[in-house]
Amino acid sequence: MLCQDCNKREASVHLTQIRNNEKIVLNLCKICAEKRGFHSPFEQMPFPLAEFVTGMVGPSKGKSQTKSDKGELQEKKCPGCCLTFSEFGRVGRLGCAKCYQAFRPELTDILRKIHGSADHRGKTVGQPSEDLQPIREEKRLREELKRAIESENFEAAARLRDEIRNLSIHQQLEDK
């Protein structure tokens, strides 16, 4: 989208204002936005992602340790880049794609702290994936369970509870 003022550069500043129940939208390039007096208060302040992640990781409590063949405790390392979890905590960035699998339990805890959940339940782009089918099924079963409990149909509720439990166990086995 081109800047509305100069029609030359790509718009990178998008402003929306509602005045007297009328919506006004401005799409400006950075230069034209500055000419109008608009600037980001965060422009000169970089977001300290590494420090944020370091604060979430905190001191290692033995979670990222494994036992060696000799029974000694060793810190977990990524098999791809040999990054340790404490190095990740210090740097704030993972080293390679294999780090996500190597540090999955620790990263799950961090995501849970940040987002309140480690599961993505939002919208997906494009075609619905078959991977989402168990999540949709679990949601459907939980809604049915809620209705069964509200109508005091406890036999159906027990059956639904067991189905949900079996679905969760099956999904956990597939993830491993």
C-alpha positions, 0 to 999 in steps of 0.5 A: 500500500502506498503512502496517501500523501506522497504516493511514492513510498510504501506506507509503514505508519497506519493510523485510525482515528474516530472523530464525531462517529466518523472513522478516519484512516491514514496510511503514511510512509515514515517520512510523511508521518514525521512531516505531520508530527507523528512518531512512535514513542518506542522508536528509540527504545529497542525491545529487550527480548533477550532480557525478557526471555532471560527473566522468564528462564531464571536460574536453572532448577535442574529441569534442563539436566539429563543423566549421562551414561555414568549417572552424572547430571549433565545440562541438556544440549541441542543435538543440532547446534549444541546450545545449552538451555542456560546459554539460551537463557543468557542469549534469549535466542535459540540456535537452530530449529532442533532447539525447539524439540530439545528444550520443548518442556522448558519452552512450554513452561515459558510459553505458559507463563507468557500466554497463559497456555502453551497451546495455540487455539487461534485462527489458522491461515488457509485450509484447516489442517488435519492436525487441528482435528483432535483439538476441535474434537476435544472442544466439541466433547467438552461442550457436550460434557458441559451440557450433560452436566447442566442437564444432570445426565451423569451417565453421558457426562461420565462417557464424555469424560472418558472420551476426552481423557482417551483423546488426550492420552492418544494425542500425547502419545502421538506427540512423542 
